[in-house]
Amino acid sequence: MKKEIIHGAYTSFAEVYDTFMDNVPYEEWADYLEDRLKEYGVKDGLVLELGCGTGSMTELLAEKGMI
């Protein structure tokens, strides 16, 4: 029961999260992160994205082969 309540809370928030974050230039941030990672010698591998929201950045990093 408790797990379902918690899941429901996140599901409800996810519905509005992307609306609140629609002005964030995720593509530019993904390019920036890729550049910084390469600057430090990280060319491929796994990246742990903390605080991933609804996964927009995760998807972009995955397309770049970082996840």
Secondary structure, 3 states (H helix, E strand, C coil): CHHHHHHHHHHHHHHHHHHHCCCCCHHHHHHHHHHHHHHCCCCCCCCCCCCCCCCHHHHHHHHCCCC
